[in-house]
């Protein structure tokens, strides 16, 4: 079976950014995308004005450039929806299986599956999806030229997409759950919406039901303070009420937060070594195109470092036909320095054993592998198999296993 260095799941901003960095670093890289086109949520964004260096663009245009950049460096693309990820018996390789049964063997995985629009589940929402209910202004705006539409939501996406919709529609009514004048979007976006003559607001309200026959004809709007329900005529409803992470396929493998987003550290490492997460799919403060691109590049460099460390360890330590003494130490810890000096003075390697020092701050991967959290610690291997472990030992205790 062909073995990949890096397998990227998801062809959005994070996945494409990771692809550029992986392939440019000479990693054998494949990117799996379940949809026909790459670009993810960014490719549905009509106007893009906050990506540094790109004064004005559209999501689809920028994502097209991301894809071309990744292809230039040799990223291979394939269609597929991942069903599961398994860690191979060696603890290093990962086995990725798609819904159609295709199996990939890879040394590392970067998950960039993003998030999908949240569904409210109100009456009429499912029935009229594609017949007046939409979750993408870029995709569907031209269907509503000179018509009246309702927008549900008040975050950045809702406000920015409403401003875009005004280029096509006759009138927009935004249904906002908050008090008058209060929205979840940033101030710049709010000012754009509040100053637009085509956008009206209904405050302290939610959409209770979407009404229609073959197509949407209106919505029932409920005032959350008075309980009063009124019918508002419209030709379409755009829903922008947040997103849900696409993490079902890893919920039993890696740690997620209560909302289902993947927990990572600053290196994009998940709870499973060699598996990384980048972009909107991970637990993070800000979900924007630029932060997803940053995540992807970090995950790529971290994956490259992981592969290098694992392969060096396998070739130089686990494959060694003899005993190896591993010192996990910290150069700023006096006991670590003292123990290191004492062990080196024993001239271990003259006896046919290997002596390896690991700076546990710089190489946290190996410390995690051997479940070392206190320094100094010593692990003894015999032909790659752990036979002894000492936590903050004295030199006399170490001498007993030399």
N, C-alpha and C positions, 0 to 999 in steps of 0.2 A: 504494500500500500504506500502511495506517495505520502511523504511527510513534509508538512509545512512548518516554517518557523513561527509564523503568526497567522492566525485565522481571525478575521474581524467580522463581527456579526452586526449588520446594519450599515446602510450606505448614506446616512445623514452627514451632517457637518462633522461630528466627532469621528465617525468611522472613516470618512474620506481624509480628514486631517491625519488620523493615525496611519492610514495607508501611505500617504506621502512620506511621512517620517520613517516608517518601517522599510519601505522599498528603497528609499534613498540611502538608508543604512545597510543596504544589501541583505535585508532579511527576505526570505522567500515568503511572499505574502499573498493571501487570497481573501477577498471580501465577499461575504454572502449577503444578498439583499432579497427579501421576499417579493418586493414589487418590481414591476417592469422598469421603472425609472429610479435612479438614485436621487438623493437630495433631502429626503426626510421632511420634517415639518418646515424647515427653512425654504424648501422648494414651493411651499404653499403661501409664502409671505409675499404680499404684493409689492410693498415698498420697503427698502432697506436703507436707512440713513445713519445707522450708528455703528457701522463696521469701519474702524480706522483705515484711512487711505482710500476708501470707496465712498466718495461723497454722496452719490446717489446711484442706486442699482435696484434690481429686484432679486428676490430669493432664488428663483429659477436660474437667472443669469449667473449669480455668484456660485451656485452649486454646480452649474455646468463647468465653470472654471476649476472648481475643486476636483471634479471628476477627471477632467483633462490633465490636471497636474498629477493626479495619482497614476493615471494610465501612462504618462510620460516616463515615470520611474519604474514601471513594470508591475504594478499591482494587477493581479488577475481577478476578474469579476465573475461571479456565478449567481444564478437564481436559486433561492432556497429559503424555506422557513425552518429555523432550528427547533427541533423537538426536545433534545436533551444534550447535556454535556456530562461526560464521565471522566474521572481521573483514572488513567491506566495504572496497572499494578506497579509500575516502576515509580509512581508518584510524580513523574515528570511530564510525560506526554498526556494529552487530553484527546478524548474521542468525542467528536461532534457528529450527531446524527440529525438529519433533516426529516421533515414530515413525510417526504417521498422515499425515505429509506437510504438516501445517500450518506455514506460515512466518510468523515475526514479525520486524519491523524495529524495533530499539530502540537508543537512544543508550548505554545501559549495562545491565549484567547483574549481578545478585546471586545467587550460587549458595548455596542453603541446603538441599541435598539430604540432608544428614545421613549417618547410617551405619545399616547393617542388622545384625541379629544374626549373629554368626559361627557357621558350621556346622563341627562337629568332623570330620565325615566318617566317623564310626565305623560299624561294621556295625549295621544296623537303624535308623539315624537317619532316613535318607530314606524307608525303607519304612513307618515308623510315624508319619511326620509327619502330624498331624491325627487320628491314631488312638492317641494316648497320648504322643506327643512334641510339646512345645509350647515356644514362645519368648516367651510373653506371659502373665503371671499374671493381669493384669486381664481379658484376653480370655477365658481358659479356666478360671479358678479354680472357678467353680460347677459345672463338669463333674465335679469330683473331690471333691464333698462327701462327707465321712466315709470317704474312701479314703486309701490310703497312696501317697505320691509321693516321687520322688528329685529333688533339685536338684543340678545340676552347676555348679560355680563358687563363688568365695568373695569376689568383689568387692562393691562397694556395691549394685549392682543385684541380684545373687544373694541377698544377705542381706536387703535391704529387701523384695524380692518374696517371700522365704520367710516373713518375718514376716506379710506380707499373706495368704499362702496358709493360715496357721494358722487363719484365721477360717473356713475352709471344710473343710480336710482333716482326717483323723484323725491322721496322723503324717507328718513330713517327715524324710528322711535326706539330709543334705548331704554330697556327695562332695568332699573337699578334698585337693588335691595336696600341700599343705604339711604340716609337722610339726604335731603336736597343739597347738592353741591359737593357731596362726598363720593369719591370713586377710588378704586384700588389701583388705578393707573398712576404713573408718575405725573408730575405737574405739567411738564411740556406736552405730554399726550392729552391731558385733561384740557388744557388751554386750547389745543387744536380743535377738540370736539365741541367745547362750550362756545367757541366763536364761529362755528360752522352753521350757517343758516339752514342747512338741510337736515340737521340733527336736532331732534326733540328728545326730551327726557320724561320718563315717568318714574318718580322716586318712591321709596318705601314699598316697592312692589316686586312681585314675582309672577312668572307665567304659570298659570294653573292648568291650562289645557290649550292644545293647538287644534284648531277647528278647520273643517273643510269637507269637500265632497271628493272629487278626484284629485284636486289640488288644494293647497292651503288657501283659506279665505279670511282667516283671522285668528286671534288668540284671546283667551280669557285671562285677564290680568287681575291678580288679587292684591289688594292693599294689606300689607302685613300688620298695620296698626288698627285699621277699622274692620278688616275682614271682608270689606266690600269687593265684589267681583264685577268687573265690567268687560264688555267685549270690545276689542279693538280690531278694526278691519285692516287686513294687510295681505300682500301677495306672497310673502316669504318670511321665513324665520331663520336667522343666523345665530347659532349657539356657540358662545365663547366663554365657557364656565370652568376652565381649567383642563388638566390632562391627567391621564392614568398611565403609570409606567408599564412598559411591556416586558414584564419579568416573570411571567408564569412558568416559563421553561427552566428557571433556575431557583425557584422558591424553596426547593428542598436541598439545594446544593450550597448556596452562599447566603450570607447574612443580609437581610433586608430591614428597612425601617418599618414602622407600623403602617405607613402608606404604600409600601411595596417598592420603594426606591432602593437601589443597591448602596450599601454602606461601603465607603472606600476611605483610604487615607490620602495624604497629599500626593502620593505617587500613583494614585488611581488603583492601588492594590485592593482586591476584595479579600474576604476571609479565606479564600482558597489560593495558595501560591500558584502563580502563573496565569491567573484569571484576573483581568482588569475590567473596569467599567469607566465609560467616558460619556460626557454629554448629559442630556436631559434625563437619562435613565438612572442616574446616580443621585444620592442624597446630597443636595448642594443649596447654596444660598441664592444664586442667580442663574437663570436658564436663558441664555442668549446665544446667538450664533458665535460670537467671539469667545464666550466661555467654553462652548462645546469644542471649538477648534483648539483652544488651549488644552482642554482635557485630553483630546485625542493625541496631541503631540507628546504630552507627558506620559500617557499610557504606552505609547510606542517606544519611547526611550527606556522606560522602566521594563518593558517586556524584553527589549534587546539585552539589557543588563542582567535580567533574570536568566535568560538563555545562556549567556556567557558564563555566569557563575555556576549554573547547574552543570553545564558541560565540562567546565574546568574541574569541578568537584568530582564528577563521575570519572573523568580520565585520570586525574592525579591522586585521588584519595580512595574512592570506592573501589577502583580497579587495582589498587595496590595490593600485591600478594604478600601481605605481612601486617604488622601492627603499626597503628598510627596514633599519636597522642595529639589531641586537638585542644588548644588553650583558647577559650573565649575570654577576651580581656578588654579592658578599657585603658588607653594610654594616660587618662587623667585620674585613674584610680591607683593610689599608692600600693595597695595590696596586689593589684594586677601586675604592676611594673616589677615589684619585688619578686613575685612568683615567676614571672617570665624570665627574669635574669637568672634565677636559681635553676630553672629547668634547662635553659640554654647552656648553663655551666656544666650540666651532666653529660654533654656531648652525646645526646640520644641517638643521633643519626649514625654515629660510629658503630652502634650496636645493631644496625639494620632496620631500626624503626624510623618512622617519619615523625617529624615534629612540625606542627602547623599552628601558626598564630592567627586568630581571627579577631580583628577589631570589630567588636559587636555593634558599634554605632554605625560604622560604614557598611557592614555586611549583616544587616538584620535578618536577611533571608535564612542564612545558615543557623543563626541563633534560634529562630522560630522552628526550623526543621528539627532541631534536637531539644526543643522545649527549654531553652536556656533563657532565663530572665534576670539572673543574678550573676555578677561578675566579681572576681574571676571564677570560672568553672572549667573543669577538665573532662573531656570525653575520650575514652579509649576505644578504638576500633580494631577489630581483627578481621582482615580481608573484607573490609567494608561494613562489617556487622558490629553494632554497639555492644561492648562487653562490660563497660564500667562508666560511671558518671560521678563526679565529685563537685559539690557546690561550695564555693568559697573555701577550698581546702588549704591546709598548711602544706608546706613543701614536703614535710615528712610523710603526710598522707599520700601525696602524689608519688613519692618515691616507691611506695608499696605496689603501685600498678605499672611502674616503668619496666 
